[in-house]
Amino acid sequence: MSDQPRENRPTEARASSLVTHDEPVARSRRTLRPFWTLAPRAAGYGVVFFVIWMVLTIMFPNVFTRSSERAVVNNEVTLVTSPVEGVVTEQHVAAGKPFDANQPLMTVQNPNIDRALLIDLTGKKLDNQQREDAARAELAGDESQLASTQHDLLRYQSVAQKEHAANIRALEARLAVARAQVDQQEDVVNRNQAMQWAGAVSEAYTSASRYQLSILSNAKAAAAAELEHAIANGDASRSKVYASATDGPAASLSQRGRLLGADIVQRRAEITQFDAYAQSVDKLIAAEQQRLDRLSHIEIRSGEPGVVEDVLAPPGSRVAAGATLIRASNCARSRVVAVFPRSLSDDLLPGTHLNVRMDGVPSVLPASIAEVLPRASEGEQARYFVPFPPIEKNEIYVIAKLDEPLSSLPRRASADPGERCAMGRWARVSLDRGWLASNVSGLAHVDPNWAAGWHSATERGRQWLGKAGAQGRRWLGELAANGRRWLGALATNGKRWLDELASVGRRWLDDLSAAA
């Protein structure tokens, strides 16, 4: 009885029981998949990571790209020019040979030197000599006239002094007579006054005697005044102050002597000026003569050492003033011209340290930025031997200076210039510090004064945070835009995947229902 119901069970129940018992075995079989089935998934993950890396590289180039696109080793051109016009007569250093600083390189001879300045200076010297001779002749004449005038002045002064002395003696005698007359008249006046008081004479008689006394007193005073005037004239004459008519000739001679003395002083000053001018002209003539001697046979030198690369004016060539004779290179002034993305312009400042990897040089060479050029004109490139690498729209030129000069390569007289100083070799230039170090390094420096150091560090931190904030906002904006674009694409793809999954599920259900 019990077996019959079990035999009469529906087929579906038995099938379901069989499926239920077989599910663990099937699940265990599905977990043990072969290794090659994981390859497509790993490849998909790799593609996703590669796409993410490419997107980040495009969005943040200054974080992932820290080296140059193209770089070439170059060298500045040293031009050796001729300062004068002439003919190259001798070449002391051959092409491809090195030379030292201030070593003679060429000799230029100029037979057609302009001697107009020397002729002009010689004419000025002769003219000055003539004027000096005339001044000396006038000086000799003035000195002779002055000596004669002084001799005549002494004679006239002697005669005038004698006349003054005689006049003084005459006036003194006259004054003595006047005094005697006054004394005698005073006695008469006194006697007449006494006789008047006695009644012997009248008052009119006494008045007449008194009038005579006044006349004699006036004569005495006049004589005294004339004597004083004569004494003053004599003293003035002895002091060479000529105030009287007697000193007229002496005064004229004295004035003439003073004029001659002034002329003599002027002539001597002129002669001194002529002598000084002659000395200066002689110096100019000597300097001009030396200059002409140098220009007629001048040695061309260079102020720095180097190697002769090109000889533009061989011996026998006629060159103009300022013409280039030699193009030389100096391995101590080697440069590396690199092309960097414009996005790194904030980190590419003059003085920034770089690392240079050069073809044929096993070690990394330290360098620093010397110049940053947005573009390089033909005139700028003409300063170097090797043409600059090509540049694109969003790129800039960086000229790097090596911290230590390159070791000189073996030189041969016929060697290619590219073999010297490593010119023309390709190189790779990279920043010495990464993106994070370059952005944080500005905060590491602290001044010796802690207060000023803290203030400066705070200020630098504020500036760095401001720049980082602006850059972060820009990055976040770009990331948000890209995220929205990715999410839109993901939503579109997800919807399509869900539709496909729904259709597959419906087909599977239909198959199950059909099988049931």
C-alpha positions in Angstrom: 0.0 0.0 0.0 2.7 2.3 0.9 4.6 1.5 -2.3 1.7 2.3 -4.5 1.3 5.9 -3.6 5.0 6.3 -4.0 4.8 4.9 -7.4 1.8 7.0 -8.3 3.6 10.3 -7.4 3.6 12.8 -10.2 6.6 12.9 -12.4 7.0 16.6 -11.6 7.6 15.9 -7.9 10.2 13.4 -8.6 11.9 15.7 -11.0 11.8 18.5 -8.4 13.2 16.2 -5.7 16.0 15.2 -8.1 16.8 18.8 -8.9 16.8 19.6 -5.2 19.3 16.9 -4.4 21.6 17.7 -7.4 21.9 21.5 -6.7 24.9 21.3 -4.3 26.7 19.2 -6.7 26.1 21.6 -9.6 27.0 24.6 -7.4 30.3 22.9 -6.5 31.0 22.2 -10.1 30.3 25.9 -11.1 32.8 27.2 -8.5 35.6 25.1 -9.9 36.1 27.0 -13.1 39.3 26.8 -15.2 41.8 29.6 -15.1 41.4 30.7 -18.7 37.8 31.7 -17.9 39.2 34.6 -15.7 41.3 36.1 -18.5 38.5 38.1 -20.1 37.5 39.6 -16.8 41.2 40.5 -16.0 41.5 42.0 -19.5 38.4 44.0 -18.9 39.7 45.3 -15.6 43.0 46.2 -17.3 41.2 48.1 -20.0 39.2 50.0 -17.3 42.3 50.9 -15.4 44.1 52.0 -18.6 41.1 54.2 -19.5 41.1 55.7 -16.0 44.8 56.3 -16.2 44.5 58.0 -19.6 41.7 60.2 -18.4 43.6 61.2 -15.3 46.7 61.9 -17.4 44.7 64.1 -19.7 42.9 65.9 -16.8 46.0 66.4 -14.6 49.0 66.5 -16.9 51.2 68.3 -14.5 50.8 65.5 -11.9 51.7 62.6 -14.2 54.0 64.3 -16.8 57.2 65.9 -15.3 59.6 65.5 -18.2 60.2 67.1 -21.6 58.7 66.1 -24.9 61.8 66.7 -26.9 65.3 68.0 -26.0 68.6 68.5 -27.7 72.1 69.4 -26.5 73.1 72.8 -27.9 75.9 75.4 -27.5 75.9 79.1 -27.8 77.8 80.6 -30.8 80.8 82.8 -29.9 81.4 85.3 -32.7 84.9 86.7 -33.1 84.6 89.9 -35.1 87.0 92.5 -36.6 86.9 95.9 -35.0 88.4 97.6 -38.1 88.4 97.3 -41.8 91.3 95.6 -43.4 92.9 92.5 -44.8 93.3 89.2 -42.9 97.0 88.5 -43.1 97.5 85.6 -40.7 95.4 82.9 -38.9 97.0 81.6 -35.7 94.4 78.8 -34.8 93.1 76.4 -37.3 89.5 75.2 -37.6 88.7 72.5 -35.0 91.5 73.5 -32.7 91.0 74.8 -29.2 92.2 78.2 -28.0 92.6 79.9 -24.6 91.3 83.2 -23.5 93.1 86.3 -24.9 95.0 84.1 -27.3 95.7 85.7 -30.7 93.4 84.1 -33.3 94.0 86.3 -36.4 95.9 89.3 -37.6 94.2 92.1 -39.6 96.1 94.7 -41.4 94.5 98.0 -42.5 96.7 100.1 -44.8 93.9 102.6 -45.4 93.6 104.0 -41.9 92.1 107.4 -41.6 94.8 109.8 -40.3 92.7 112.9 -40.3 92.6 113.1 -36.6 96.4 112.8 -36.3 96.8 115.5 -38.9 94.3 117.7 -37.1 96.1 117.2 -33.8 99.5 118.0 -35.4 98.0 121.2 -36.9 96.7 122.2 -33.5 100.0 121.6 -32.0 101.8 123.8 -34.5 99.2 126.6 -34.1 99.6 126.4 -30.4 103.3 126.6 -30.7 103.1 129.7 -32.8 100.8 131.4 -30.3 103.1 130.5 -27.5 106.1 131.9 -29.3 104.2 135.2 -30.0 103.2 135.4 -26.3 106.7 134.8 -25.2 107.9 137.6 -27.6 105.3 140.0 -26.2 106.3 139.0 -22.7 109.9 139.8 -23.4 108.9 143.3 -24.8 106.6 144.0 -21.9 109.3 143.1 -19.4 111.8 145.3 -21.2 109.4 148.3 -21.2 108.6 147.6 -17.5 112.2 147.8 -16.6 112.7 151.1 -18.5 109.5 152.5 -17.0 110.6 151.6 -13.5 114.0 153.2 -14.0 112.3 156.4 -15.3 109.9 156.3 -12.4 112.7 156.2 -9.9 114.4 159.2 -11.5 111.1 161.2 -11.5 110.3 160.2 -8.0 113.8 161.4 -6.8 113.2 164.8 -8.5 109.7 165.1 -7.1 111.0 164.3 -3.6 113.6 167.1 -3.9 111.0 169.6 -5.1 108.7 168.6 -2.2 111.6 169.0 0.3 112.5 172.5 -1.1 108.8 173.6 -1.0 108.5 172.4 2.6 111.7 174.3 3.6 110.4 177.5 1.9 107.1 177.2 3.6 108.7 176.5 7.0 110.8 179.8 6.6 107.7 181.7 5.5 105.8 180.3 8.6 108.7 181.4 10.8 108.6 184.9 9.4 104.9 185.1 9.9 105.2 183.9 13.5 107.8 186.6 14.2 105.6 189.3 12.6 102.7 188.1 14.7 104.7 188.2 17.9 106.0 191.7 17.1 102.5 193.0 16.2 101.2 191.6 19.5 103.7 193.6 21.4 102.6 196.7 19.4 99.0 196.1 20.2 99.7 195.6 23.9 101.7 198.8 24.0 99.0 200.8 22.2 96.4 199.4 24.5 98.4 200.6 27.5 98.9 204.0 26.0 95.2 204.2 25.3 94.4 203.4 28.8 96.9 206.2 29.8 95.1 208.6 27.5 98.2 209.1 25.3 96.6 207.6 22.1 93.1 207.3 20.8 91.0 204.2 20.4 91.3 204.3 16.6 95.0 204.0 16.8 94.7 200.9 18.9 92.1 199.4 16.6 94.4 199.9 13.6 97.2 198.0 15.3 94.7 195.2 16.2 93.6 195.0 12.5 97.2 194.7 11.4 97.6 191.8 14.0 94.7 189.9 12.5 96.1 190.3 9.0 99.4 188.9 10.2 97.7 186.0 12.1 95.8 185.1 8.9 99.0 185.1 7.0 100.6 182.8 9.6 97.6 180.4 9.5 97.8 180.3 5.7 101.5 179.6 5.8 100.9 176.8 8.3 98.2 175.3 6.1 100.4 175.4 3.0 103.2 173.8 5.0 100.9 171.0 6.2 99.7 170.5 2.7 103.3 170.3 1.4 104.3 167.8 4.1 101.2 165.6 3.2 102.1 165.7 -0.5 105.7 164.7 0.3 104.5 161.8 2.5 102.1 160.7 -0.2 104.8 160.9 -2.9 107.1 158.8 -0.8 104.1 156.3 -0.4 103.7 156.3 -4.2 100.4 158.2 -3.9 100.7 161.0 -6.4 98.3 163.9 -5.6 100.2 167.0 -6.6 101.0 168.5 -9.9 104.7 167.9 -9.2 104.0 164.1 -9.2 102.3 164.1 -12.6 105.1 162.5 -14.6 105.7 159.9 -11.8 102.0 159.2 -11.7 101.9 158.5 -15.4 105.0 156.3 -15.3 103.6 154.4 -12.3 100.2 153.8 -14.1 102.1 152.6 -17.2 104.2 150.2 -15.0 101.0 148.8 -13.5 99.5 148.2 -16.9 102.7 146.6 -18.1 102.8 144.4 -15.0 99.2 143.3 -15.7 100.1 142.5 -19.3 103.1 140.5 -18.1 100.9 138.5 -15.7 98.4 137.8 -18.5 101.1 136.8 -20.9 102.6 134.4 -18.4 99.1 132.9 -17.8 98.7 132.5 -21.5 102.0 130.8 -21.8 101.1 128.4 -19.0 97.9 127.6 -20.8 99.7 127.1 -24.0 102.2 124.8 -22.3 99.3 122.7 -20.7 97.5 122.6 -24.0 100.7 121.5 -25.8 101.2 118.7 -23.3 97.6 117.5 -23.7 97.9 117.6 -27.5 101.2 115.7 -27.3 99.4 113.0 -25.2 96.6 112.8 -27.7 99.0 112.6 -30.6 100.9 109.8 -28.8 97.7 107.9 -28.1 96.5 108.4 -31.7 99.8 107.2 -33.0 99.6 104.1 -30.8 96.1 103.5 -32.0 97.1 103.8 -35.6 99.9 101.5 -35.0 97.6 98.9 -33.4 94.9 99.3 -36.1 97.4 99.0 -38.9 98.5 95.6 -37.5 95.8 94.4 -35.1 95.6 91.0 -33.4 92.1 89.6 -33.0 91.6 87.9 -29.7 88.7 86.3 -27.8 87.9 87.0 -24.1 87.0 83.4 -23.4 88.4 79.9 -24.3 86.7 77.8 -26.9 87.1 75.8 -30.1 87.2 77.2 -33.6 84.2 75.8 -35.5 84.0 77.9 -38.7 86.5 80.3 -40.3 84.4 82.8 -42.3 87.4 85.0 -43.3 90.5 83.0 -44.3 93.9 84.8 -44.7 93.8 87.2 -47.7 90.2 88.1 -47.2 89.2 91.8 -47.0 86.8 92.4 -44.2 84.7 95.4 -43.0 84.5 96.8 -39.5 82.4 94.5 -37.4 82.6 91.5 -39.8 82.6 88.0 -38.3 85.9 86.2 -38.7 85.4 83.1 -36.6 82.4 81.1 -35.2 83.6 79.3 -32.0 82.0 77.1 -29.4 82.7 76.8 -25.7 82.0 73.5 -24.0 81.7 75.2 -20.7 78.6 77.0 -21.9 76.7 73.9 -23.1 72.9 74.3 -23.0 70.0 71.8 -23.3 67.0 73.1 -25.3 63.9 71.2 -24.1 60.3 71.4 -25.1 57.8 71.1 -22.2 54.0 71.1 -22.0 52.6 74.6 -21.3 50.7 73.1 -18.3 54.1 72.8 -16.4 54.8 76.6 -16.8 54.1 77.2 -13.1 56.9 74.8 -12.2 59.3 75.9 -14.9 60.8 79.1 -13.4 64.4 80.4 -13.9 66.7 78.6 -11.4 64.5 75.5 -11.1 66.6 72.3 -10.8 66.4 69.7 -13.5 67.8 66.3 -14.3 69.2 65.7 -17.8 69.7 62.3 -19.3 71.8 62.5 -22.4 72.5 60.0 -25.2 76.0 58.5 -24.6 76.3 59.7 -21.0 75.5 57.0 -18.5 74.9 59.3 -15.5 72.2 61.9 -14.8 73.5 65.5 -15.2 72.1 68.1 -12.8 71.0 71.4 -14.5 69.0 74.5 -13.8 66.6 76.6 -15.9 68.3 79.6 -17.5 65.6 80.8 -19.8 61.9 80.1 -20.6 60.7 81.0 -24.1 57.2 80.7 -25.4 58.5 80.9 -28.9 62.0 81.1 -30.5 62.5 83.4 -33.4 65.1 82.9 -36.1 67.4 85.5 -34.4 67.2 83.7 -31.1 68.0 80.3 -32.7 70.9 81.9 -34.6 72.7 82.3 -31.3 73.1 78.5 -31.1 74.7 75.9 -33.4 72.0 73.3 -33.5 68.4 74.2 -34.6 65.8 74.1 -31.9 63.4 71.1 -31.8 59.9 71.7 -33.3 57.3 73.1 -31.0 53.5 72.7 -31.0 50.7 75.0 -29.8 50.6 74.1 -26.1 54.3 73.8 -25.6 57.2 76.1 -24.5 61.0 76.1 -24.8 63.1 75.7 -21.7 66.9 76.4 -22.0 68.7 74.5 -19.2 72.2 75.3 -18.1 74.3 72.3 -16.8 75.7 72.7 -13.3 79.0 71.3 -14.4 80.5 71.6 -17.9 80.6 68.5 -20.1 83.9 66.7 -20.3 85.6 67.4 -23.6 85.3 64.7 -26.2 88.4 63.7 -28.3 88.9 66.4 -30.9 90.3 66.0 -34.4 91.0 68.7 -36.9 88.5 67.3 -39.3 86.0 66.2 -36.7 82.3 66.9 -37.1 81.2 69.8 -34.8 78.4 67.5 -33.5 81.1 65.3 -31.9 82.4 68.2 -29.8 80.5 69.3 -26.7 77.9 66.7 -27.4 76.1 69.2 -29.7 73.1 67.7 -31.5 72.6 64.8 -29.1 69.1 64.0 -28.0 68.4 64.3 -24.3 65.5 63.9 -21.8 65.0 66.6 -19.2 62.8 66.1 -16.2 62.0 68.1 -13.1 64.1 67.4 -10.1 61.0 67.1 -7.8 57.6 65.6 -8.2 54.3 67.4 -8.2 53.7 66.9 -4.5 57.2 67.9 -3.4 57.2 71.0 -5.6 53.9 72.1 -4.1 54.8 71.4 -0.5 58.5 72.5 -0.6 57.5 76.1 -0.3 56.3 75.4 3.3 59.5 73.8 4.5 61.6 76.9 4.7 61.6 78.7 8.1 63.4 82.0 8.7 66.1 82.2 11.5 63.8 84.7 13.3 61.0 82.4 14.5 58.4 85.1 14.4 59.2 86.3 10.9 59.6 82.6 9.9 56.2 81.7 11.3 54.7 84.7 9.6 56.4 83.9 6.3 55.5 80.2 6.5 51.9 81.1 7.3 51.8 83.5 4.4 53.3 80.9 2.0 50.9 78.3 3.4 48.0 80.7 2.7 49.2 81.3 -0.8 49.7 77.6 -1.4 46.3 76.7 0.0 44.7 79.4 -2.2 46.4 78.1 -5.3 45.6 74.5 -4.3 42.0 75.5 -3.6 41.6 77.1 -7.0 43.3 74.2 -8.7 41.2 71.8 -6.7 38.0 73.6 -7.6 39.0 73.5 -11.2 39.8 69.8 -11.0 36.6 69.1 -9.1 34.6 71.0 -11.7 36.3 69.0 -14.5 35.8 65.8 -12.5 32.1 66.6 -11.9 31.6 67.3 -15.6 33.4 64.1 -16.6 31.4 62.3 -13.8 28.1 63.5 -15.2 29.2 62.4 -18.6 30.3 59.0 -17.3 27.1 58.6 -15.3 25.0 59.5 -18.3 26.8 57.0 -20.4 26.6 54.4 -17.5 22.9 55.1 -17.2 22.4 54.6 -20.9 24.5 51.5 -20.9 22.8 50.2 -17.7 19.4 50.7 -19.1 20.4 48.8 -22.2 21.9 46.1 -20.1 18.8 45.8 -17.9 16.6 45.7 -21.0 18.8 42.9 -22.4 18.8 41.1 -19.1 15.0 41.5 -18.8 14.6 40.1 -22.3 16.9 37.2 -21.5 15.0 36.5 -18.3 11.7 36.5 -20.1 13.0 34.1 -22.7 14.4 31.9 -19.9 11.0 31.9 -18.1 9.2 31.2 -21.3 11.6 28.2 -21.8 10.9 27.0 -18.3 7.2 27.4 -18.8 7.4 25.5 -22.1 9.4 22.8 -20.5 6.9 22.5 -17.6 
